[in-house]
């Protein structure tokens, strides 16, 4: 992974949850469809864990309002 990609990921990680959601939606609108090949089970599980953690954090934040 390039240093530039690492910096982008670090900047994304520093965003508040709502900005991450907005950024992700906009990013997917801009991505050109491509075949990245099959994902293995470990990659899929890691992605699912990250998504559920983000959703849990958003839900907890909404409850505290």
N, C-alpha and C positions, 0 to 999 in steps of 0.2 A: 504494500500500500504506500502511495506517495505521501510525502510530508504535507502537501496541499490537501489531500483527502483527509488525513488525520486532523488537520486544523479545522476543516469543515465539520467533521464529526464532533470535535470538541466544542465548537461554537454551538452546534445543534444541542448537545447535551446541556449546555449552560442556559438554554432558553426556558422560560416558564412553560408549563404544560399546554396552555392555550396557544401560545406561539408555535410550539412544536406541532400541534394539530394543524394550524393554519399553514405552516411551512410544508408539512408533509402533503397536504392536499394540493398545494400549488406545485410542489415538486413533481407529483404524479401526473399533473396536467401537462407538464413540460417534457416528460420522459418519452423518448421515442420507443415504441414497442420493439422488443428484441427477445430472442430466445437465450436465456442465461443457462439453459440446461437444467437438469433435475436437481432439486435440493435434497440433501441427505437428511435423515431423521434428526440428527443433532442440530443442524441449521434450522430446521422447522421448529423444533422444540425451543430453541433459544429465542427465535423470533416471537413465538407464541408467549413465552414467559415475559418478554419485554413489553409486548402489547398489553397483556393482562396487568402487569405492574403499573403501566401508565394509566390504564382505565381505572384501576383501584385507587390510584392517587387522585385522579380527577373526581371520582365518586366521593372520596373522603373530603376533598376540598369543598365540594358542593354541599355536603352535610354540615360543614363547619360555618357555612354562611348564614 
